[in-house]
Amino acid sequence: MSQLQAVRADVLVVGGGTAGCVAAIAAAEEGARVILVESDTALGGVATRGGIHRYYYGSPGGLQEGIDRRTAEAAAVFGGKTKGFHPDAKRVVLAALCRDLGIGVWLDSVVYEVIKEADGVAGVRLLTPAGPLEVRAGVTIDSTGNAHLVRMAGGKLRHGRQLDGIYHNYSFIPRRVLDGEIGYDNLDAGWVDPYDPWDVSRAFIRGREWVRQGGEQGARYFAVSSMLGVREGGLIEGDATIVLRDYIEDRPSPEVIARSYSHLDNHGFDTGNESEFSQLWIAVMGLFVKGLWCDIPYGALLPKGLERLLVAGRALSAERDVSMGIRMQKDMHKTGEAAGVAAALSLKADCTPRQLDRSLLQKRLVERGVLEQEDLQRSTGRNLRFRQGDLAGLELDADKAVRYSEQLAGYFGTEESWKAVWLLGRSSAAAGGPEIIPLLAGKLEDEAAGAAFCSAITLAMLGREEPVPYLLGLIAARDSNKLSNHPKCVPFWVASFVLLRMLRSPAGLKEAVIALAEQPGAVHSTFLLDYLSSVLPLLSREQRAEAAAAVKAWLGSAGLGEDYRMHGDRPESLRWSLELRAAAFLSQAGEDDKVSMNIAAASVSDSRGYVRNAAARLIPGSAAGTLDKESAVPLLGTFDLAVIGAGTAAVICAAALGLRGKRVVLLAPGSALLTEVTRCRVTAFQGAKEQEDHAVSRLIGLLRREGAWNGAQLEPVRTQLAADRFLEEAGVSVLYEARTLGSWKEGERKVVELATKNGRCIIYAGELVPAAGGYGNTRPAAPGTLTAVLTCTEPFGQEADGRWSPWLWTASRLLLRLRPGYYPEEAYLDIRWPEEAAGTAASGELLMVPAVGELRWQGRIPDTAALAYIADDVWPEGLSGEAGSGLNPEDTFIADQITAGLAAAARLPDH
C-alpha cells in the first residue's frame, strides 16, 4: 500500500447518495469546508446510480426544491420524456453544485477505518484511486445508508426483523425506454445481507439474472444500476428513537428537524414473519398504502456514545416497523440537510452536535424551508383527524378515545375505521371500561362483516377474549372477506389467526392443524406457523405432539414455498424461510430435534448469507458459517489465486486460471465485469483470435449466445450477462466492491487485506495476481474521454459516423463525436478533453449539458433524440490521446486486453 496522505476539513460527509449530497451542500452553504466521499464513480445514490428516478411519497421543502428545478432545466437540454426526473441530469446538477461550493469530492473511494480520539470521531481512513488517504474533520456525517461508520466506530445497530434478522427485499434496476419514456423496471430481486461482502456479490449476480429474464421477454435495456437497491440495513441506537405511537399518531417532537410522509412500505409478502404490529397493520387491516405524517427528531441522528458524529439517511434511530415509513428520497434529502446544517452550526458554536442548541438549529431549518414555523408550534397530529362523520375535524389521542367510544365504534367498516380501531385499541381506559367492552362485543353481531371484524380487532388489541368464538367461526368457514383489496391484506379466516396470536389463545390449535394439512400456500403458511409458535408454550404435551406432527407432514408438501411472489409478481422460493421456521418450532416443541438440526445443518452451508443469518437467530447452535458483523477483520476465504481487477484482462486471466482447476477469486473494485465495455462504453471488438485459447472461445461463444456481439461491437448490458456466465462456468468466485489495501507473506500463503464498505477484511491466497493489462481500479489522469448513450425514436443515420469534430468550450479545445450504437435507435456521444483542459472537464459529466446543446444547435442530433445515460466511468488510460487518422486505438483495445490477460495467466505455473 502506498504512503498515507492526509487532508483536513470542517465537515466530512461519507456517502454521496440521497442524504449525503444534500448534507454536504447544506454544510458548505452554511460556511463549512466540506469533503464528500463516495464509493461509486458518481454522486446521487439510489436516484442516479440505483435507477429509482422518481419520488414516491415524501415531504417537500428545503434544498431539494432548487435541485429539482435545476435537474428539470438540464433534462430539458437532454431531451425526451423521463419517468419521474432525469437521473443523469440530477447527477450533473449535484456535481455542479459541489464544484460551485468548493466541496472536495472523492469518488470511487471507500472508508476502511474510523479515527477515534478522546473527544469522539475525528475522521476516517479511506482508499482512493490514487491510494490511501486520511481525512480529519471537526464533524463527520455518516450517510452510507447502512451506518457503516457508526458500526466501525463501535456504535450499536439493530439488524433486520426480530424473528430472523431478514431485511426488506432489495432491487436491482435495469434502465430502458418504455412507452416513449426514459424509465426503469423497479422489481424486487430477492433478499440480501448488506454487511456480508459475499452476499452482496451474490445479490449482484442474482439481480442480473432477473435482467436476463427481462431481455428474454423482449425488454431492451441500455444500462443497469451500479448499486443494489438496498431498502434496509442496520438502525442506529440514537439519543431519540421514533416509536410506533410517534408515527401512527403523529406526536409532536420538541426537537423536530424534518417532517416525513409515507406509508409503511414493507416490501415483503411473507408478513407472517413480521412483527405483530406489521401483521395487524398490513395483513389484517390492509393499511399498506396508508400515508402518514411523522416528526423526525434531532436525537434520531445522534448515535449513542459517539461524539462529533451525525447520521443522515435511513439508518436513523427508529423502531424497525417505523423505519420502513421514513426512508423515502424526499425525506432523506431533508435529514441530510438537517445534518449538514447541524454540523456547520455546531462548529460555529464551538460545541459538539450533541451539545448544539436545538432551537438555533430549528430556526435555521425554518429559514431554509426544511421546516415550517407551524411544525414547531403544533400540539396535535394530522394522522388521526377524522374527515367525515360525527367526529369530523377532531384530532383525538388514545387517552381521550374512551369519551367518544360510541361515535368511534360507528366508524367501524368505513374508510376511517382504522383510526377508530387504533384509538380504542390503544386506550388503557377502554380495556376495563364497563360500558365499552359490551359495546364492542355487541358489534361482533353486526351484519356488516367489516364492522364486526373491526370490533374483533379492537377487542384483541385490548387483550379481551370475547371475540375468540367469533374468530373460530370465521376460520372454520374459511371466510374470504377482507378489509382491503390490497394484495397484502389477507382474508378474515387467516387474519383471525393473527388476532388469536395477539391474545395468546390456543383455541385455534385444531383449526391451524387442519389448515396446514390443506397446504395453504407460502404466504398463509407464515401466519399459521407464527400462530403455532406463539401458543406453543401454552400447549399440553399431547397438543405439542399433534402440532409437531402437522408441521412435519406440511414440511413434506410438494413445491413448498415455490408459489411465493415478490413485488412485481416475480417468483422467488420461500422454502428456506418456511423450513427454518418449522425447524425452530420443532426444536422448541422437543418432538423431533433431528429434523430441525438437519435443516439447520443445510442452512449453515447455504451460499446465501441471509439464510445463514436467519438460521443463527431461529435455531440455537447453528451460527457456524455466519459472518461476524462486529469482527474487527473478518476472513472471507482461502484461495489458490486472487486476481485483482474487473477489466477484460483480469476477467480473462481469472477464467483461464479457473479452467486449469485453480481455486480463483476475482477481486472486483466495483459491481461490474469487463468494465471497459460495461462501465466505460468502449464497445468496439475486433481482432480477437477465437482459437487463441479455450477461455477466449468460451467467452466469444457466450457473447454470441447472449446477443452481445454483432461482429463489430459489443452491447454493454448483454456483455455483463455473458461475463457472469463466463466466470461461473470457469469456477471463479467474484467478490464485488472489494479494493486491495495490501498483502504480506504468512508462511506459504499471502494475506490479502481488502477495503470494503464494511471496513477491512482479509482473504488468504497462494498467489496474488495484479491487474493485468494496466487497467485496474485507478481512474486515469487527463486527458480523458466520457461517453453517453443517446436514444431516439428513429435511426440516427449518417450523423453517427464516428468522426471527431472540434468543440471550443470556455476557451478549451475539446472534441466531440457521435458513433453508432448497438441498435439503430441508439448512438454514443463521446467527449474528449486534452490534459490542459482537465480543470474545465473534471470527470467529464459537467460537459454533457453544453455538449448536447451544441449538437442540437448544429443540427447533428434529431429533435426526438435524448441523452438517456452517462457512462459510469471515463475511458481507460491510453485511449484518450489526440484523435488521428487510421485505425482508432479502441478498435483493438478489448482484443489487446484479452491477450494481456492470457499472458498474465500463462506466467503462473500449474503447481
Secondary structure by P-SEA (a helix, b strand, c coil): cccbbbbbccbbbccccaaaaaaaaaaaaaccbbbbbbccccccccccccccccccbbbbbcaaaaaaaaaaaaaaaaccccccccaaaaaaaaaaaaaaacccccccccccbbbbcccccccccccccccbbbbbccbbbcccccaaaaaaabbbbbccccccccccbbbbbbbbbcccccccccccccccccccaaaaaaaaaaaaaaaaaaaaaccccccccccccccccccccccccccccccccccccccccbbbbbcccccccccccccaaaaaaccccccccbbbbbbbcccccccccccccccccccccccaaaaaacccaaaaaaaaaaaaaaaaaaaaaccccccccaaaaaaaaaaacccccccccccccccccccccccccccccccccccaaaaaaaaccccaaaaaaaaaaacccccccccaaaaaaaacccccaaaaaaaaaaaaaaccccaaaaaaaaaaaccccccccccccccaaaaaaaaaaaaccccaaaaaaaaaaacccaaaaaaaaaaaaaacccccaaaaaaaaaaaaaaaacccccccccccccbbbbaaaaaaaaaaaaaaaacccaaaaaaaaaaaaacccaaaaaaaaacccccccccccccccccccccccbbbccccaaaaaaaaaaaaaccbbbbbccccccccccccccccccccccccccaaaaaaaaaaaaacccccccccaaaaaaaaaaaaaaacccccccbbbccccccccbbbbbbbccccbbbbbbccccccccccccccccccbbbbbbbbcccccccccccbbbbbbcccbbbbbbccccccccbbbbbbbbcccccccccccccaaaaaaaaaaaacccccccccccccccccccccccccccccccccaaaaaaaaaaaaaaaacccc
